[in-house]
């Protein structure tokens, strides 16, 4: 169960041809002290974190280093 100051997400990546599951993930992030003063601060920071992780993992699969 996600608390008031937490953001949670689930992700599933499917192969578009076979509909086979390629990857799945779930995570939840608690708000840091500063984020609690903004209505959307916790969610914004959590989704920014997750999107950066997805890009990093896709780049790593393709041998790209940033």
C-alpha positions, 0 to 999 in steps of 0.5 A: 500500500502506498502512503500519502507521500509516496508515488508508485508505478508498474511497468511491463514491456511487451514484444510488439510482434509476439506480445511476449513479456520482455521486462516487468518492474515495480517501484515506489518512491517516498517523498524527500523533505523538500518535495513535501512542500509541493503538491506534485513534487513527489510525483514529478521527481519519481517519474523523472527518476524512473524515466532516466533509469529506463533510458539508461537501461535501454542505452546499456542494452545497446552498448551506449555509455553516457 
